[in-house]
C-alpha cells in the first residue's frame, strides 16, 4: 500500500517535471469540472419538468445590442 511519504515524493516529481503553473492549472480545471458535474447531477434529480427551450437567436441579438461599437478615430494632423 502507498503511504504518505510515497505520495509526497510522487507529487514532488510531477511538479518538477511539469512545472508549478501547469500543475496548478490542472488542479483548478479538475475542481471546476467536479463542481459542474455535481451541479448537473443534483439538478438532474431535482428537475422533473422539461426545461424551457431558450432560443440562441434571442441571446445573440441581445448580446450584439449590448456590445459597444468600435469607433474609428481620424488621425489628427498638425497645422503649420
Secondary structure, DSSP 8 states (H G I E B T S, - for coil): ---HHHHHHHHHHHHHHH-HHHHHHHHHHHHHHHHHHHHHHHHHHH--S------HHHHHHHHHHHS-------------
